[in-house]
Amino acid sequence: MGILDLIPLDYKHKVTNFFAQNNLLDVYNIMPAGIRSSEEWCKEDLDKLLDHCKSNSIDPTRVVISESILSTSSHTPFIHVHCPINLMTIDELDTLPEQLPTTHFNYLAGNYHYDRFMLLQGLYQKDILKCMHWSAYRKINTDIHRNNHFENNFLDFCKSNLPRTMINLDVHNKFPEDVLDPSQYRNDSFIVDANNVDAEIFKSSAITITVDTLSNTLPSIYDSDWHTVEEKANLTMFYTKKIIKPILHKRPFITCIGKGKGADKYLKDMGFKTFDNVWDESYFNANTPKERVDSIVELCYNLSKLNVNEIYEDTKDICEYNYKILIETDWIEWYLNQIQTVLHIRQATT
């Protein structure tokens, strides 16, 4: 199934008509067997796809590869474009009436992965967990990780306090599948991002901290530069509904979107504002995963010293602006404009 199959049915005809009018092909309509989904494509997959086009007399310059990832800089004849599918389906999410926040942060660490729990450790060591709503759904293997970057006091804390699941701000030290409705799950372990169970958590906190799914790295490359990370674990700029939720709830965010630096550029390209005129956002340009996490911990520590109402007042105008961009933008039209821009650039340079 291709990403265009996820576009709401009411809008799909607009995309179909655009492709027909411009003599374009969706990659999933011509893709041969043996190639992975686009989120996992590497050079080998793109080379196979290009060979398939040549063998079947398909013009690769008319083939559109619509990706939910943000980095679309692949140097191939194909038309690589970002398709903001998560922004097109925001009607899956509910909002609550306006209310003032009562605590500084929310950090829903969710299922275990390395960067998320390194950030959780940093927040724990700085004693910031006391001023946030936080959860972590999976226990950490304390025996394995004592040899990595985790410190023993944090691993002991995890052993005693995880799993931690919240429903309407009540804390349950149980696995989420023991607490939530089964419909909130995928593959019996991952919480579906489109759930509305956590709306109250966003509304009652001043700042959302997110470490998105594909920002995960490995212990061996946690302190490596992004070039090494790309070689060892693939570099992907990717976002899910985790970043959309604070925008929809009119809250500021501190976020790790995928691997690499400069994620704020992609957010701004979509029309959103970040909070660089309110606090230090140098974490976006950190040189290693560890530097990024450490920068966020230090930022959260400094923000924890401020009054919650002060944070709310300093960020509410940007939050209102981002909310309007999210709600009022025609994301189908935005996506088609990305394709049209590529076509115009190619036409001008040939």
Secondary structure as GFF3:
##gff-version 3
##sequence-region A 1 350
A	DSSP	three_ten_helix	3	6	.	.	.	ID=ss1
A	DSSP	alpha_helix	9	21	.	.	.	ID=ss2
A	DSSP	beta_strand	25	26	.	.	.	ID=ss3
A	DSSP	alpha_helix	27	30	.	.	.	ID=ss4
A	DSSP	three_ten_helix	38	40	.	.	.	ID=ss5
A	DSSP	alpha_helix	43	55	.	.	.	ID=ss6
A	DSSP	three_ten_helix	60	62	.	.	.	ID=ss7
A	DSSP	beta_strand	63	67	.	.	.	ID=ss8
A	DSSP	beta_strand	79	82	.	.	.	ID=ss9
A	DSSP	alpha_helix	85	88	.	.	.	ID=ss10
A	DSSP	three_ten_helix	90	92	.	.	.	ID=ss11
A	DSSP	beta_strand	103	110	.	.	.	ID=ss12
A	DSSP	alpha_helix	114	125	.	.	.	ID=ss13
A	DSSP	three_ten_helix	129	131	.	.	.	ID=ss14
A	DSSP	beta_strand	132	136	.	.	.	ID=ss15
A	DSSP	alpha_helix	142	145	.	.	.	ID=ss16
A	DSSP	alpha_helix	152	161	.	.	.	ID=ss17
A	DSSP	beta_strand	165	167	.	.	.	ID=ss18
A	DSSP	beta_strand	170	172	.	.	.	ID=ss19
A	DSSP	three_ten_helix	176	178	.	.	.	ID=ss20
A	DSSP	three_ten_helix	182	184	.	.	.	ID=ss21
A	DSSP	beta_strand	185	186	.	.	.	ID=ss22
A	DSSP	beta_strand	190	191	.	.	.	ID=ss23
A	DSSP	alpha_helix	199	203	.	.	.	ID=ss24
A	DSSP	beta_strand	205	211	.	.	.	ID=ss25
A	DSSP	three_ten_helix	213	215	.	.	.	ID=ss26
A	DSSP	three_ten_helix	219	221	.	.	.	ID=ss27
A	DSSP	alpha_helix	226	233	.	.	.	ID=ss28
A	DSSP	alpha_helix	241	248	.	.	.	ID=ss29
A	DSSP	beta_strand	253	256	.	.	.	ID=ss30
A	DSSP	alpha_helix	263	269	.	.	.	ID=ss31
A	DSSP	three_ten_helix	282	285	.	.	.	ID=ss32
A	DSSP	alpha_helix	289	303	.	.	.	ID=ss33
A	DSSP	alpha_helix	308	328	.	.	.	ID=ss34
A	DSSP	alpha_helix	331	348	.	.	.	ID=ss35
###
